[in-house]
Amino acid sequence: ESLGAIWVWYDPEDGEPEWDHPSLPQWDDPAWVRWKFDHLGLLNQHPQEVIDNICDYGHLSPIHGSTVARFENEFKGHNAIQRQCGGHRTLVGEGGASAELHTDTWYHGPAILVSKVSGMFNSFMMIMHTPIEDGKIKVWHNLLVKTAHGGLPTKADEIAAKQYQEASRLAFAQDFEVWSQKAPCLNPLFIPSDGAFLKARIWYKQFYNPRAKASEYLEQCEGKYIPKGMVAYTQEPEEATA
């Protein structure tokens, strides 16, 4: 039991847990307003279709109204990582923590996303999807928000955190709407301009095959990937053009 949820290691091979559930020291910091879970209901998709989003930089502008300044993916072990920054339609604002939306996002295994977000507020977003049968998942969302003044939350801070979580939920609902309408795409044809989709698919195989084969898939996908024409998140724009 952690972060307001119960975490279960599910393994058809009856193995012991191979990594820890996500934890956030900020959960016990009184300057952070704790989340309440948004239960988003059922989604008729295989979880792989949701994981694809980790490398889909192309959807950020038309779906979320984002401008993508820097973007990169990294795959290592049980983590699939996305780092990006740019403008956003709703989650940044004048005088906030950042004029751009910076996100450092990690999948912990096949179904738990944690994202460090710097936008209107400093926050941590968590999205979880639990498979309940083939092609159907149950989805949750939440947001842990730091007070703007760094002190104990006031009533106004709690209201602002709730409103920011709702804005985050609505942004995620845009993805949810796309997933709810799309057909399964289990064996797609990828081209180089698609980015790291193929690497994400290979990374994901470690969870749907015998654990003994995990290293075989990781050898094919581990590393850092930057879309053609994009600047790495860890590289300052002026350094990239120098």
Secondary structure, DSSP 4 states (H G I P E B T S, - for coil): -BTTB------TT-PPPSSPPP--GGGG-TTEEPP--EEEEEE-S-HHHHHGGGG-GGGHHHHH----SEEEEEEETTEEEEEEEE--SSS--TTSS-SSEEEEEEEETTSEEEEEEESSSEEEEEEEEEEEETTEEEEEEEEEEE-TTSSS--HHHHHHHHHHHHHHHHHHHHHHHHHHHSPP-SSPPP-GGG-SHHHHHHHHGGGSS-GGGHHHHHHHH-EEE--TTPBPTTS-HHHHH-
